[in-house]
Amino acid sequence: MKQPEVSIVIPVYNEEANLPELLRRTLAVCHQMKPSCEIILVDDGSEDSSMEMILAAAEEHPGEIVGVILSTNFGQHAAVTAGLEVSQGKYVVTMDADLQNPPEEIPKLVEKLEEGYDVVGTIRENRQDTFFRKTASRMVNFMVRKLCRGRTMSDYGCMLRGYARPVVNAVLQCKEQGKFIPMLAMSYGRRVTEIPVKHAERSAGTSKYNCWKLIALQYDLLTGTSTFPLRMLTFLGFVIALFGILFGIVIFILSQVDKDWGAEGVFALFAIVIILMGGQFAGMGLLGEYIGKIHLNARGRPQYFIEKIAGRVPDPEKSRK
């Protein structure tokens, strides 16, 4: 069978309500496009019937739909990485399974990739999200732009993105835990661009990103891609030390003016101790986060484990070799 030119990677986690419509619309888009396509559905340890639906679709459309079954839930970016590893296309498009990224927008990204761009980002127009999600997304985008050196993009939160094969290969060579694919791709792409795309409301199910997961994502981005927090901790330590010196001078002067001021400095001493203890604990936690990441990477454990691949039609040329 001819190798597909475009691979569409879709991580799936408890999306049984959206899968039938997702498959129908994505297949229709693939059939209308000139380049040959494959749809790679990565089940990230779903607890509903998503895995069974993916396997059934792969059996019904072999070569067009490829089901990648992970052994358990490893997280969205790990699932996308697994899909990138399995993909064969010259161009790869990633998107969510919740249909907030309309599959009908895929040809726009492929067209840009065919023009020679290495990375094609997207900007969601008229976002159909809650105020909380929009605010959290703006915070993530702001943080990523500050952490990135050189070129940046406007919307890092949209999963609908396109990558050329050399960029995909470069991302797959990065073995660190908790990698943020859009940021990595930006650092390896020579020509990058952004295009506006439509955004729709979630038709069924609920978002997998709650408040805690969004906070954890920002913390992982901050500590996993930059040493800036360590520098800020050093700066904060100097500031606190300077504040302590100045505060000590003020207390000494006031105690000389009024011997009974501040209960002979006991309350001021408590305040200073609490401030220093808080700074120490914050610094220890931050350092512990970096040491923990070093530990995870030093163990060298895989970010995901592919239990099964369904729907992949073997290449007869390779089979004869």
SVG drawing of the C-alpha trace seen along z (x, -y; Angstrom):
<svg xmlns="http://www.w3.org/2000/svg" viewBox="-23 -59 45 70">
<polyline fill="none" stroke="black" stroke-width="0.4" points="0.0,0.0 1.2,-3.5 2.7,-5.3 0.4,-8.2 1.6,-11.8 -0.4,-13.3 -0.7,-11.8 -3.4,-13.2 -2.6,-12.4 -5.5,-12.6 -5.0,-11.8 -8.2,-10.3 -9.2,-10.1 -12.8,-9.2 -14.3,-10.6 -16.8,-7.9 -19.5,-10.6 -17.5,-12.5 -15.7,-9.7 -18.4,-8.8 -18.8,-12.4 -15.1,-12.9 -14.4,-9.9 -17.1,-10.7 -16.0,-14.3 -12.2,-13.6 -12.6,-10.7 -14.7,-13.0 -12.0,-15.6 -9.3,-13.0 -11.3,-11.7 -11.6,-15.3 -7.9,-16.1 -5.5,-15.3 -2.6,-14.0 -3.2,-10.5 -4.0,-10.5 -4.0,-8.3 -5.8,-9.1 -3.9,-8.0 -6.1,-7.7 -4.1,-7.3 -6.1,-5.9 -4.6,-7.3 -5.9,-4.8 -9.6,-5.7 -12.0,-4.3 -15.1,-4.3 -15.6,-2.5 -13.2,-4.7 -10.6,-2.0 -13.2,0.5 -14.5,-2.1 -11.0,-2.9 -10.2,0.7 -13.5,1.2 -12.8,-1.8 -9.3,-0.6 -10.6,2.8 -13.3,1.2 -10.9,-1.2 -7.4,0.4 -4.7,-1.8 -6.9,-4.9 -7.5,-4.7 -4.7,-3.5 -5.4,-2.7 -2.6,-3.1 -3.5,-1.7 -1.4,-2.9 -1.3,-0.7 -2.5,-3.4 -3.1,-7.2 0.2,-8.9 -1.1,-12.4 -1.9,-14.4 1.6,-15.3 2.9,-11.7 0.0,-10.4 0.7,-12.9 4.4,-11.8 3.3,-8.2 1.2,-9.2 4.2,-11.0 6.3,-7.9 3.8,-5.7 3.0,-8.3 4.5,-7.8 3.4,-10.9 5.6,-13.6 3.4,-16.1 1.8,-15.6 -1.3,-17.4 -2.2,-17.1 -5.7,-17.9 -8.0,-17.3 -10.8,-14.7 -13.4,-17.0 -14.3,-18.6 -13.5,-22.1 -10.9,-22.0 -13.0,-21.4 -11.5,-18.7 -12.5,-20.9 -9.6,-23.2 -7.0,-20.5 -6.5,-21.3 -5.4,-24.9 -2.5,-23.5 -1.5,-21.0 -1.5,-23.7 0.9,-25.8 3.1,-22.7 3.2,-22.0 4.4,-25.6 7.5,-24.7 6.7,-25.7 8.1,-23.5 5.7,-24.4 2.2,-25.8 0.5,-27.1 -3.1,-28.2 -5.0,-31.1 -8.5,-30.2 -11.0,-32.8 -14.1,-33.5 -13.2,-31.0 -16.1,-29.0 -14.6,-28.5 -15.5,-29.6 -13.9,-32.7 -11.8,-30.5 -10.4,-28.5 -9.7,-31.7 -7.9,-33.3 -5.8,-30.2 -4.9,-29.9 -3.7,-33.5 -1.6,-32.8 0.0,-29.8 0.6,-31.6 2.2,-34.6 4.5,-32.2 5.6,-30.3 6.3,-33.5 8.5,-34.7 10.3,-31.5 11.0,-31.1 14.0,-32.8 13.6,-34.3 10.5,-33.4 7.2,-32.8 3.6,-32.2 0.4,-33.7 -1.6,-30.6 0.3,-27.7 -2.8,-26.2 -4.5,-25.1 -3.7,-21.4 -4.5,-21.9 -1.0,-22.3 1.0,-21.1 4.6,-19.8 6.9,-18.7 8.7,-15.4 12.2,-16.8 10.6,-18.6 8.8,-15.5 12.0,-13.5 13.8,-16.2 11.0,-16.2 11.1,-12.4 14.9,-12.5 14.2,-14.6 13.8,-12.0 13.2,-14.3 10.1,-13.7 7.2,-16.2 8.2,-17.8 6.0,-20.5 5.8,-19.7 4.8,-23.1 7.8,-24.8 10.2,-22.1 8.9,-22.2 9.4,-26.0 13.0,-25.6 13.7,-23.1 11.6,-24.6 13.3,-26.9 10.1,-28.4 7.2,-28.8 3.8,-30.6 0.4,-30.9 -3.0,-30.9 -6.5,-31.7 -8.9,-28.7 -12.4,-28.3 -13.2,-27.2 -16.4,-25.3 -18.1,-24.5 -17.5,-21.0 -20.4,-19.0 -20.3,-16.3 -18.3,-15.3 -16.3,-17.5 -12.9,-19.1 -10.0,-17.0 -8.2,-20.1 -9.5,-21.2 -8.0,-24.0 -5.4,-21.8 -4.2,-20.3 -3.8,-23.8 -1.8,-24.9 0.3,-21.8 0.9,-22.4 2.1,-25.9 4.4,-24.7 5.8,-21.9 6.4,-24.5 8.2,-26.8 10.5,-24.2 10.9,-22.0 12.0,-24.5 13.9,-27.2 16.2,-27.9 14.5,-31.3 12.9,-30.3 16.3,-29.5 17.6,-32.9 14.5,-34.5 15.1,-32.6 18.6,-33.9 17.4,-37.4 14.6,-37.0 17.1,-35.8 19.2,-38.9 16.1,-41.1 14.9,-39.4 18.4,-39.7 18.6,-43.4 15.1,-43.9 16.2,-42.1 19.2,-44.4 17.2,-47.5 14.4,-46.3 17.0,-45.5 18.4,-49.1 14.9,-50.5 14.2,-48.3 17.5,-49.3 16.8,-53.0 13.2,-52.8 14.3,-50.7 16.8,-53.4 14.1,-56.1 11.5,-54.1 12.8,-51.2 9.3,-49.7 8.6,-49.8 7.5,-46.5 7.8,-44.4 11.5,-44.7 11.6,-43.5 10.0,-40.1 7.2,-40.6 9.6,-42.0 11.8,-38.9 8.9,-36.6 8.0,-38.4 11.5,-38.1 11.8,-34.4 8.5,-33.7 9.5,-35.6 12.8,-33.7 11.2,-30.4 8.7,-31.0 11.5,-31.9 13.5,-28.8 10.5,-26.4 9.7,-28.0 13.3,-27.7 13.5,-24.1 10.3,-23.2 11.6,-24.8 14.9,-23.1 13.2,-19.8 11.1,-20.2 14.3,-20.5 16.0,-17.6 12.8,-15.5 12.9,-16.2 16.6,-15.3 15.7,-12.0 12.9,-11.2 15.2,-11.8 18.1,-9.9 16.0,-6.8 15.4,-6.8 12.0,-5.3 9.8,-5.6 7.2,-8.3 4.6,-5.9 4.1,-2.2 2.3,-1.2 0.3,1.9 -1.2,2.4 -1.3,0.9 -4.3,1.7 -5.2,0.9 -1.6,0.6 -1.4,2.3 2.1,3.8 4.1,2.5 4.5,5.4 7.8,4.0 9.2,4.1 7.6,7.5 9.7,9.0 12.9,7.7"/>
</svg>
